[in-house]
Amino acid sequence: MKKLILTLSIVSLFAFKSQAQLLPKFQFGIKAGANLTSLSGSSSLSSDNRAGYLGGFFARFGALGFNFQPELYLTSKNVDINTSNNASTKAKFTSVDVPLLFGGKVGALGFGGRFYTGPLLSFAINKDKNFFNAAGQAVKFDYKDSNFAWTVGAGVDIQKISIDLRYEAGLSKQTYIDGSTNIKTRVSLFNLSLGYSFL
């Protein structure tokens, strides 16, 4: 009898927690992490990943197993640029990024998994535009003031702790200028972050 009561209690608890995911819920928290930036979209240009950072805030609105998660964070993006003529340059830029993510969530008892996708708006606030390559030649990476990307990722929630891994595919074209040569490219990155929810 005791085993039956215990089993029914555990099943009821799981059912209650699972049903709770269907109810409206709001979360707000902070996040920080690291990223790896790369360039793509040009056969005349390649890049080596360099680490950057990110830090900011997120909100999460959930109901019926679905989530809307807007974020606002500061991010530093660094990349080594290599051209077909063996010239190399280091570029660095800082931006305020605003992802608008839509997805779903599964789990119970404070543990869950999330998956999401959505657009990202990026606003540059500091960027190295004019610099010299390894050969001492003046070059320019014309990083736009506002940019668009598309994000896809997944996360794990452990009580109030969130761990997220995502990929941001750059949609806006940037221009690398080396003398009379203009090369179009896109900035993309992976980022790994740790978040804490206050609500």
ABEGO torsion letter per residue (X at the ends): XAAAAAAAAAAAAAAAAAAAAABBBBBBBBBBBBBBBBBBGBAABBBBBBBBBBBEBBBBBBBGGBBBBBBBBBBBBBBBBBBAAGBBBBBBBBBBBBBBBBBBBBEBGGBBBBBBBEBBBBBBABBBABBBBAAGBBBBBBBBABBBBBBBBBBBBBEABBBBBBBBBBABBBBBBBEABBBBBBBBBBBBBBBBBAX
